[in-house]
Amino acid sequence: MMSLAVEDADAWWEHIQRAKLADKYPGIMCKSPAVQPWGLRVLYLSDPSGVLWHMNNDRKP
């Protein structure tokens, strides 16, 4: 598992959707950003090798 702090998780989500990663790599997990109970907005993405990426930014006001 890898965690990557980003400025804007929503912008990354849009990039992932435009790149159609789920279509290019069937079986990967792509989960849209959501505020987690611990206060970070996180999107989840697994890469083709199976590494789970957490891309997160602080909660938006």
N, C-alpha and C positions, 0 to 999 in steps of 0.2 A: 504494500500500500504506500502511496506517495501523497503528500499534501502540498498543494501549491497555493500560496496566498496571491490573489489577484486583486486588481483595483475594482473590477466590475464583473461579477460572475454572470450577470445577464448578458453582457456583451460577448463573453466567451461562449455562452449557450447559443447565442445567435450564430456565432462563427461555426460551431460544431454542427448546427442544423443546416447552415448554408453549404458546408462541406459534405453533407450527407454521409457522415462517418458510419452511422448505423447501417446504411445501405451498402457501403463499400466493404464493411467488415461484419457480416452477419454473426450474431451471437454475442457481440459486445454489449455492455450495459451502458445506456445513456439515460441519466435521470436529471430532469430539469432542476434549476436552483430552487431551494426552499430554505426558510429560516429554521434552523435546528434548535432544540431546546437549550443548547448552550450558547445561543445568541449569534452564531455565524450563519451567513447565507452560503449554502454549499450546493454544488452540483457534483454528481458522481459520473465517472466515465471509466470504463475498463478498456485498456488497449488490447490489440490483438494477441499480445503475449500473456495476457491475463492479469497485468498489474492494474490495481484499482486506484484511480486518481480522484482525490478530493480537491476540487478547486473552490476556494472560499474567499469571501470578503466579509467585512463587518456588516452587521445589520444596517439596512438603509433606514434613514429617518422617516 
